[in-house]
C-alpha cells in the first residue's frame, strides 16, 4: 500500500493560509512557520506528520499528498479541520 511523509501547517482561515503560503514562496522556513502558526500537535515537530498510508488522512489531504508534485507547498486545502498548507517529502 502506498505511503508518504508530509509536513503541514493547519490554520483556521483561508486568508491566514494564503499569507503563510506567500511567506513560504518567498523562502520562509516551513518548520519555523509551522511551529509558530499551526493548530495541529505536529507543530512541535515543525509540522512533520511522519509516514502514513493512503486513506489515513481525510480525502482532500490524501489527494494532495498522493497526487501532486513532491517538495512543493500546496494549499490552502480546506478540510473539516481548517485550511492546510501541505508539503510532501516523499511517497512510495
N, C-alpha and C positions, 0 to 999 in steps of 0.2 A: 504493500500500500504506500502511496505517495506520502512523503513527509517533507517538512520545511522548517526553516528557522527565520523568524522575523522580529523586527523591532517595531514598536508603535507608540504613538502619543495619542491619548484619549482626552478630549476636551468636551465641554458642554455645547458650545456654539460653533456654527459653520464659520462665522466671522473670525473667531479666535483661531480655528484650524487654518484658515486661509492666511492669517497674519504669520503664524508659525511656519507655514509652508514657504512663504516669501522669505523668511529668515533662513530657512534651510537651503532654498535655491540660491541664496547669496553666500553660502558657505558656513552657516552656523552649524555647530556640533549637535547631531541628533540626540546623543545620550544626555548632553547637558540640558537641552530643551525639555527632554522627557522628564528628567529629574525635577526640573523647576515647574512644569506645567501639567503633566499628565495626571489624570484622576485614577489611573489603574495602579494596583500594587506593584506592577512590573517597573514602575518609575524608579524604584530603588536600584534596579539593575540597568538604568538608562533606557528603559522601555523594552528590554530583551525578554521575549516570551519563551525563549528556548526552543527546542524542537517539538513539533506537534504534527499530528497526522491530519490529512484531509478529512473534513467532517467534524473535527473537534471544535472548530470556531463557527460562529454564525456564517451563513452563506455569503453575504456581501463581503465579509472579511476573507473567507476562503477563496472567493473568486479573484480577489486581488493577489493574494499570496501565491496561488497556483496557476494563474493565467497571465499576469502582467510581468513586464521585464524586471529582472533582478537588479538590486542595488540602486534603484530609483525610488524617490519618495512619491507615493501615490496618495491622493486624497484631496479634499476631505471625502471620506467614505462614511455615510450615515448608517448607523445600526441602532438597535434599541438602547444601547449604552451611551450613545452620543456620536461625536464625529472623530474619526480616526485618521491619522497620517500613518501610513504603513510603508516600511522598507524591508523587503525580503532579502535576506542574506544569501540563502541557498535553498535549493529543493532537490529532492531525489525521487 
